[in-house]
Amino acid sequence: MLLTEARAELAGEEVLAGGIEALDRVLQERADRFREQVVARLGDRLMAEGEEVLGARGVPVAIRYLPLAQRPPSGAVERTLDRLRHRTPGLLDLRVAAHSGGLALALSQVAGALPVPVSAVLEAAPPELRAALGAPAGDAGWQEEGRGVQLDLRILEDPLDRHPSPITRVIYRLMAGFTDPPTPERRLGALARNLRLPDRFEHVSAELLPGDDRAVRITAVLDPAGEVGSGSPNGIPAAVSARIAALSGEEGVTTPLGALYQAAVPAARAQRMTVAAPVLANTFAKQQYDYLIGFVAVFGLQLIGLVITFVFLHLVRIGWVRRRGAEEAEAVA
């Protein structure tokens, strides 16, 4: 008996699986036809593969090392970096690094930019980092030259949070009394932090491309001891590699630029920034439902009902509302 029931259930599951596969094939065929219609209608207005790369180049960078007496908390370094980026244009990144047998605070900039004064670093630094830096003189530290790459990418969304809600603004004002509130560029800062790759890109900066609200400029400092500068870029379309090579004009930076592009696409997606791509999806999207908002709405209505009930009972208790029916019933009894 049990064996018969198991066989019947297995046969039913096979029928359901076959039906699902048939529906998937029908949906895929419809998706393919819809894609053909869209391509035929848009025609030459579709972006060609590789055109999402607006610029690619190698750039000289300068790294200044300020000696540290001890390792500061990473949060203090990141807060200092966020403050300095608003006050000193041209700063790329701020990292704690090993240098000359000890620890140092490494400030990276594009070569030719005005150097960041030590006084500005001390002013922006929290107490933990200020204690680790001590009181260095104005010319303290060591300056080194390095090599970096710069990649300009077209994205679909605005990378800045320009219009926070009124509630968010109130929360930011409350946060300002305890810590630095988030800035509109916080997603760009998160993108740069996610692109820091050990032995490849130790210093990374992401900013809005000047004059274009739908493009980002990513600058990465190459690690001299890394292997990113050799070989050929893998994992990216050939058209993108060809465009990077054509825009950069330097054979030595093509591979690191390709590696930066390969890492930037998923990192940007994680920060709600989609790098533009010419390929239209030719598959169907499974419909998903989010029931959380329904539960939240029901919970909110129940809270409102409870509040109304308790308010009514309070009004009855203080005599503002009289229950005449109950009073008449009590009088008759």
C-alpha positions as CSV (number, residue, x, y, z in Angstrom):
1,M,0.0,0.0,0.0
2,L,2.7,2.4,1.0
3,L,4.7,1.5,-2.1
4,T,1.7,2.2,-4.3
5,E,1.2,5.6,-2.7
6,A,4.9,6.5,-3.1
7,R,4.8,5.6,-6.8
8,A,1.6,7.7,-7.3
9,E,3.2,10.7,-5.6
10,L,6.4,10.3,-7.7
11,A,4.3,10.1,-10.8
12,G,2.4,13.2,-9.8
13,E,5.7,15.1,-9.1
14,E,7.0,14.1,-12.6
15,V,3.8,15.4,-14.2
16,L,4.2,18.7,-12.3
17,A,7.9,19.0,-13.2
18,G,7.0,18.4,-16.9
19,G,4.3,21.0,-16.8
20,I,6.7,23.5,-15.2
21,E,9.3,22.8,-17.9
22,A,6.8,23.3,-20.6
23,L,5.7,26.7,-19.1
24,D,9.3,27.7,-18.8
25,R,9.9,27.0,-22.5
26,V,6.8,29.0,-23.5
27,L,7.9,31.9,-21.4
28,Q,11.4,31.8,-22.8
29,E,10.1,31.8,-26.4
30,R,7.9,34.8,-25.6
31,A,10.9,36.6,-24.0
32,D,13.0,35.9,-27.1
33,R,10.3,37.4,-29.3
34,F,9.9,40.4,-27.1
35,R,13.7,41.0,-27.2
36,E,13.6,40.9,-31.0
37,Q,10.8,43.4,-31.1
38,V,12.6,45.8,-28.7
39,V,15.9,45.5,-30.7
40,A,14.0,46.1,-34.0
41,R,12.3,49.2,-32.6
42,L,15.3,50.8,-30.9
43,G,17.7,50.0,-33.7
44,D,20.9,52.0,-33.7
45,R,19.9,53.8,-30.5
46,L,21.1,50.7,-28.5
47,M,24.5,51.2,-26.9
48,A,27.3,49.1,-28.4
49,E,29.3,46.8,-26.2
50,G,32.2,48.6,-24.6
51,E,30.6,52.1,-24.7
52,E,29.9,52.0,-21.0
53,V,33.6,52.8,-20.6
54,L,33.9,56.5,-21.0
55,G,37.5,56.9,-20.2
56,A,40.5,54.8,-19.3
57,R,44.0,56.0,-18.5
58,G,47.1,55.6,-16.4
59,V,47.8,58.3,-13.9
60,P,50.9,59.1,-11.8
61,V,50.2,59.2,-8.1
62,A,52.0,60.4,-5.0
63,I,51.8,58.6,-1.6
64,R,52.8,60.4,1.6
65,Y,53.5,58.3,4.7
66,L,53.0,59.8,8.2
67,P,54.6,57.7,11.0
68,L,52.2,56.2,13.5
69,A,53.1,55.3,17.1
70,Q,50.4,52.6,17.2
71,R,47.7,51.1,15.0
72,P,44.6,53.3,15.2
73,P,41.1,51.8,14.9
74,S,39.9,51.4,11.3
75,G,36.8,53.3,12.0
76,A,38.8,56.4,13.0
77,V,40.8,56.2,9.7
78,E,37.6,55.9,7.6
79,R,36.0,58.9,9.4
80,T,39.1,60.9,8.8
81,L,39.0,60.0,5.1
82,D,35.3,61.0,4.7
83,R,36.0,64.3,6.3
84,L,39.2,65.0,4.3
85,R,37.5,64.2,1.0
86,H,35.1,67.1,1.6
87,R,37.8,69.5,2.6
88,T,40.7,68.6,0.4
89,P,40.0,67.8,-3.3
90,G,42.4,65.5,-4.9
91,L,42.8,63.0,-2.0
92,L,42.4,59.5,-3.2
93,D,42.5,57.3,-0.1
94,L,43.8,57.0,3.4
95,R,45.2,53.7,4.7
96,V,47.3,52.3,7.5
97,A,50.4,50.6,5.9
98,A,53.7,49.1,6.9
99,H,56.6,51.4,6.1
100,S,60.2,51.7,7.1
101,G,59.9,48.9,9.7
102,G,56.9,50.4,11.4
103,L,53.3,51.6,10.8
104,A,52.4,54.7,8.8
105,L,49.3,56.5,7.7
106,A,49.5,56.5,3.8
107,L,47.8,59.4,2.0
108,S,47.4,58.9,-1.7
109,Q,46.8,61.7,-4.3
110,V,47.0,62.2,-8.0
111,A,50.4,63.6,-8.8
112,G,50.3,67.4,-9.2
113,A,47.5,68.0,-6.8
114,L,48.0,70.2,-3.8
115,P,49.5,68.1,-0.9
116,V,47.2,67.6,2.0
117,P,48.7,69.5,5.0
118,V,49.4,67.5,8.2
119,S,47.4,70.1,10.1
120,A,44.3,69.2,8.0
121,V,44.8,65.5,8.8
122,L,45.1,66.3,12.5
123,E,42.0,68.6,12.4
124,A,39.9,65.9,10.7
125,A,41.2,63.0,12.8
126,P,39.2,61.6,15.7
127,P,41.1,61.5,19.1
128,E,42.2,57.9,18.6
129,L,43.9,58.6,15.3
130,R,45.3,62.0,16.6
131,A,46.9,60.2,19.5
132,A,48.5,57.6,17.2
133,L,49.9,60.4,14.9
134,G,51.2,62.5,17.8
135,A,52.3,66.0,16.7
136,P,54.3,65.6,13.5
137,A,55.9,68.6,12.0
138,G,54.7,70.2,8.8
139,D,57.3,68.4,6.7
140,A,57.1,65.1,8.5
141,G,56.7,61.8,6.6
142,W,58.1,60.4,3.4
143,Q,56.9,61.0,-0.1
144,E,56.9,58.3,-2.8
145,E,55.8,58.2,-6.4
146,G,53.5,55.5,-7.7
147,R,51.4,54.4,-10.6
148,G,47.6,54.3,-10.8
149,V,44.8,53.8,-13.2
150,Q,41.6,55.8,-13.8
151,L,38.4,54.4,-15.2
152,D,35.3,56.3,-16.1
153,L,32.1,54.2,-16.2
154,R,28.5,55.0,-17.4
155,I,26.0,54.0,-14.8
156,L,22.2,54.0,-14.9
157,E,21.3,55.5,-11.5
158,D,22.3,58.6,-9.7
159,P,25.2,57.6,-7.4
160,L,24.4,60.4,-4.9
161,D,21.5,60.4,-2.4
162,R,20.4,63.9,-3.1
163,H,16.8,63.8,-1.7
164,P,16.6,62.1,1.7
165,S,13.1,61.9,3.2
166,P,12.0,64.3,5.9
167,I,12.2,61.5,8.5
168,T,15.8,60.7,7.3
169,R,16.7,64.3,7.7
170,V,15.5,64.4,11.2
171,I,17.5,61.2,12.0
172,Y,20.6,62.8,10.5
173,R,20.2,65.9,12.7
174,L,19.9,63.7,15.8
175,M,23.0,61.7,14.6
176,A,25.0,64.9,14.2
177,G,25.1,65.3,18.0
178,F,26.9,61.9,18.4
179,T,28.7,61.1,15.1
180,D,29.1,62.2,11.5
181,P,25.8,61.8,9.7
182,P,25.9,60.0,6.3
183,T,26.8,62.2,3.3
184,P,25.2,62.1,-0.2
185,E,28.4,60.5,-1.4
186,R,28.3,57.5,1.0
187,R,27.6,55.0,-1.7
188,L,30.6,56.2,-3.7
189,G,32.7,55.8,-0.6
190,A,31.4,52.3,0.0
191,L,32.2,51.4,-3.7
192,A,35.8,52.6,-3.2
193,R,36.2,50.5,0.0
194,N,34.8,47.4,-1.7
195,L,37.3,47.8,-4.5
196,R,40.3,47.7,-2.2
197,L,41.9,44.4,-3.2
198,P,45.0,43.1,-1.4
199,D,48.2,43.0,-3.5
200,R,46.3,44.7,-6.4
201,F,44.5,48.0,-5.5
202,E,45.4,49.1,-1.9
203,H,44.2,52.7,-2.5
204,V,40.9,53.3,-4.4
205,S,38.8,56.4,-4.8
206,A,35.3,56.7,-6.5
207,E,33.8,60.1,-7.3
208,L,31.2,61.6,-9.6
209,L,32.5,62.3,-13.1
210,P,32.7,66.1,-13.5
211,G,29.8,67.3,-15.7
212,D,28.0,64.0,-15.8
213,D,25.5,62.9,-13.1
214,R,25.3,59.4,-14.5
215,A,29.0,58.4,-14.5
216,V,31.6,57.6,-11.9
217,R,35.4,58.0,-12.0
218,I,37.3,55.2,-10.2
219,T,41.0,55.8,-9.4
220,A,43.1,52.9,-8.1
221,V,46.7,52.9,-7.0
222,L,48.6,49.9,-8.2
223,D,50.6,47.8,-5.8
224,P,54.2,47.7,-7.0
225,A,54.6,44.1,-5.7
226,G,51.3,42.9,-7.2
227,E,50.9,40.8,-10.4
228,V,47.9,42.8,-11.8
229,G,50.1,44.5,-14.4
230,S,51.1,41.4,-16.3
231,G,49.2,39.1,-18.7
232,S,45.9,39.9,-20.3
233,P,42.6,40.8,-18.6
234,N,40.3,37.9,-18.2
235,G,36.6,37.7,-17.5
236,I,35.5,40.8,-19.4
237,P,34.1,41.1,-22.9
238,A,36.6,41.4,-25.8
239,A,34.9,44.7,-26.9
240,V,35.4,46.2,-23.4
241,S,39.1,45.2,-23.5
242,A,39.5,46.7,-26.9
243,R,37.9,49.9,-25.9
244,I,40.0,50.1,-22.7
245,A,43.2,49.6,-24.8
246,A,42.1,52.2,-27.3
247,L,41.2,54.8,-24.7
248,S,44.3,54.3,-22.5
249,G,46.8,54.2,-25.3
250,E,49.3,52.5,-22.9
251,E,50.0,48.8,-23.1
252,G,51.1,48.5,-19.5
253,V,47.8,49.7,-18.0
254,T,45.4,47.7,-20.1
255,T,45.5,44.7,-17.7
256,P,45.0,46.6,-14.4
257,L,42.2,48.6,-16.1
258,G,40.5,45.4,-17.1
259,A,40.9,44.0,-13.6
260,L,39.4,47.2,-12.2
261,Y,36.5,47.0,-14.6
262,Q,35.9,43.4,-13.7
263,A,35.8,44.2,-10.0
264,A,33.8,47.4,-10.4
265,V,30.8,45.9,-12.0
266,P,29.7,43.7,-9.1
267,A,30.9,46.1,-6.5
268,A,28.8,48.9,-8.1
269,R,25.8,46.6,-8.3
270,A,26.0,46.0,-4.5
271,Q,25.7,49.8,-4.0
272,R,22.7,50.2,-6.3
273,M,24.8,51.5,-9.1
274,T,24.3,49.5,-12.3
275,V,27.1,49.8,-14.9
276,A,25.4,50.2,-18.3
277,A,25.4,47.2,-20.6
278,P,24.0,46.8,-24.1
279,V,22.8,43.2,-23.6
280,L,19.0,43.1,-23.1
281,A,17.9,40.3,-20.9
282,N,16.2,37.6,-23.1
283,T,14.7,35.6,-20.3
284,F,11.6,35.8,-18.2
285,A,11.7,37.1,-14.6
286,K,10.0,35.0,-12.0
287,Q,7.3,37.0,-10.1
288,Q,8.0,37.5,-6.5
289,Y,5.8,38.8,-3.7
290,D,6.8,40.7,-0.7
291,Y,4.3,40.1,2.1
292,L,6.2,42.1,4.7
293,I,4.5,45.4,3.8
294,G,1.1,43.7,4.3
295,F,2.1,42.4,7.7
296,V,3.4,45.9,8.7
297,A,0.1,47.5,7.5
298,V,-2.0,45.0,9.5
299,F,0.2,45.6,12.6
300,G,-0.1,49.3,12.2
301,L,-3.9,49.2,11.9
302,Q,-4.1,47.0,15.0
303,L,-2.0,49.5,16.9
304,I,-4.4,52.3,15.8
305,G,-7.4,50.2,17.0
306,L,-5.8,49.6,20.4
307,V,-5.0,53.3,20.8
308,I,-8.6,54.2,20.0
309,T,-9.9,51.6,22.4
310,F,-7.7,52.8,25.3
311,V,-8.5,56.5,24.6
312,F,-12.3,55.7,24.6
313,L,-11.9,53.8,27.9
314,H,-10.0,56.8,29.4
315,L,-12.7,59.2,28.3
316,V,-15.4,57.0,29.9
317,R,-13.4,56.8,33.1
318,I,-13.1,60.6,33.4
319,G,-16.7,61.2,32.5
320,W,-16.3,62.9,29.2
321,V,-18.2,60.0,27.5
322,R,-21.3,58.4,29.1
323,R,-22.5,54.9,28.2
324,R,-26.2,55.6,28.6
325,G,-27.2,52.1,27.5
326,A,-25.1,50.5,30.2
327,E,-26.4,53.1,32.8
328,E,-30.0,52.3,31.9
329,A,-29.3,48.5,32.2
330,E,-27.7,49.0,35.6
331,A,-30.7,51.1,36.8
332,V,-33.2,48.5,35.7
333,A,-31.3,45.8,37.4
